[in-house]
Amino acid sequence: MYPDSEILFPSRCIPQLRDLRGGKWAELVDSIAALPDGHEDVLGFSLMMISLGSCLTCDLDSYRASLGCCTCACRSIAGFKGSDKELVRQFEEAREEVRAYLASDEIPDPVAALVKKSA
């Protein structure tokens, strides 16, 4: 229905978030944007953004969907009331959640083949 809307936060929006906060945030975005889509850090960042933007409650016929995912993500980051340090902490927690899932026996083989673990 809307050309910029997807089911969950798309990693293609990550670079657009760079200049919305301070230096710590920009450094994080730069490091994540340089990684391939399947990297666990990108997955952790996406998980954080899915939580911050409430992607799981977005319907394709909603106002948020009409804005598009990148605009919604920008609004979520710009409107975040905490500090850059808090955002970085949330990213680290989301990355740990991704790592725990990837280390579990629950991950299907086809999904495991798509994921690149950090060195």
C-alpha positions as CSV (number, residue, x, y, z in Angstrom):
1,M,0.0,0.0,0.0
2,Y,2.8,2.5,0.9
3,P,6.1,2.1,-1.0
4,D,8.4,2.9,2.0
5,S,6.6,0.6,4.5
6,E,7.8,-2.8,5.4
7,I,6.8,-5.3,8.0
8,L,9.6,-4.5,10.4
9,F,12.4,-1.9,10.6
10,P,14.5,-2.2,7.4
11,S,18.3,-1.8,7.8
12,R,18.3,0.5,4.7
13,C,17.1,3.2,7.1
14,I,20.1,3.0,9.4
15,P,22.2,5.7,7.7
16,Q,19.3,8.2,7.9
17,L,19.4,8.0,11.7
18,R,23.0,9.3,12.0
19,D,22.6,13.0,12.5
20,L,19.6,12.9,14.7
21,R,21.5,12.7,18.0
22,G,25.0,13.4,19.4
23,G,28.4,12.0,18.8
24,K,28.1,8.6,20.5
25,W,24.9,7.9,18.5
26,A,26.6,8.9,15.2
27,E,29.5,6.6,16.0
28,L,27.2,3.7,16.6
29,V,25.2,4.4,13.4
30,D,28.4,4.7,11.4
31,S,29.7,1.3,12.7
32,I,26.4,-0.5,12.1
33,A,25.8,1.0,8.7
34,A,29.1,-0.3,7.5
35,L,28.2,-3.9,8.3
36,P,26.3,-6.4,6.0
37,D,22.6,-7.0,6.7
38,G,22.9,-10.4,8.3
39,H,25.5,-9.3,10.9
40,E,24.5,-9.8,14.5
41,D,25.2,-6.1,15.3
42,V,22.8,-5.1,12.5
43,L,20.2,-7.5,13.8
44,G,20.6,-6.2,17.3
45,F,20.3,-2.6,16.1
46,S,17.2,-3.6,14.1
47,L,15.7,-5.3,17.2
48,M,16.3,-2.1,19.2
49,M,14.6,0.0,16.5
50,I,11.7,-2.5,16.3
51,S,11.2,-2.0,20.0
52,L,11.6,1.8,20.0
53,G,9.3,2.3,17.0
54,S,6.7,-0.3,18.1
55,C,6.9,-2.0,14.7
56,L,5.0,-5.0,16.0
57,T,1.9,-2.9,16.5
58,C,2.1,-1.1,13.1
59,D,-0.7,-1.9,10.6
60,L,-0.3,-1.2,6.9
61,D,-3.4,1.1,7.0
62,S,-2.1,3.1,10.0
63,Y,-0.7,6.7,10.0
64,R,2.7,5.3,10.9
65,A,2.8,3.1,7.9
66,S,1.7,6.0,5.7
67,L,4.8,7.9,6.9
68,G,7.1,5.1,5.9
69,C,9.5,3.1,8.0
70,C,12.5,5.5,7.7
71,T,10.4,8.5,8.7
72,C,8.9,6.6,11.6
73,A,12.4,5.5,12.7
74,C,13.7,9.1,12.5
75,R,10.8,10.3,14.6
76,S,11.4,7.5,17.2
77,I,15.1,8.4,17.6
78,A,14.6,12.2,17.5
79,G,11.8,11.9,20.1
80,F,13.7,9.5,22.4
81,K,13.8,11.2,25.8
82,G,17.0,9.4,27.1
83,S,20.6,10.1,26.4
84,D,22.8,8.8,23.6
85,K,24.4,6.6,26.3
86,E,21.0,5.1,27.0
87,L,20.4,4.4,23.3
88,V,23.8,2.7,23.1
89,R,23.0,0.6,26.1
90,Q,19.7,-0.4,24.6
91,F,21.5,-1.4,21.4
92,E,24.0,-3.5,23.5
93,E,21.1,-5.2,25.3
94,A,19.3,-6.0,22.0
95,R,22.6,-7.3,20.5
96,E,23.0,-9.6,23.5
97,E,19.4,-10.9,23.0
98,V,20.3,-11.6,19.4
99,R,23.5,-13.4,20.4
100,A,21.6,-15.5,23.0
101,Y,19.0,-16.5,20.4
102,L,21.7,-17.4,17.8
103,A,23.6,-19.5,20.4
104,S,20.4,-21.4,21.3
105,D,19.1,-24.6,19.8
106,E,16.0,-22.7,18.6
107,I,17.4,-21.2,15.4
108,P,16.5,-23.0,12.2
109,D,19.4,-23.9,9.9
110,P,18.1,-21.7,7.0
111,V,18.2,-18.7,9.4
112,A,21.6,-19.6,10.7
113,A,22.9,-19.6,7.2
114,L,21.9,-16.0,6.7
115,V,23.5,-14.6,9.9
116,K,27.1,-13.4,10.1
117,K,28.5,-13.5,13.6
118,S,30.9,-10.7,14.6
119,A,34.6,-11.6,14.9
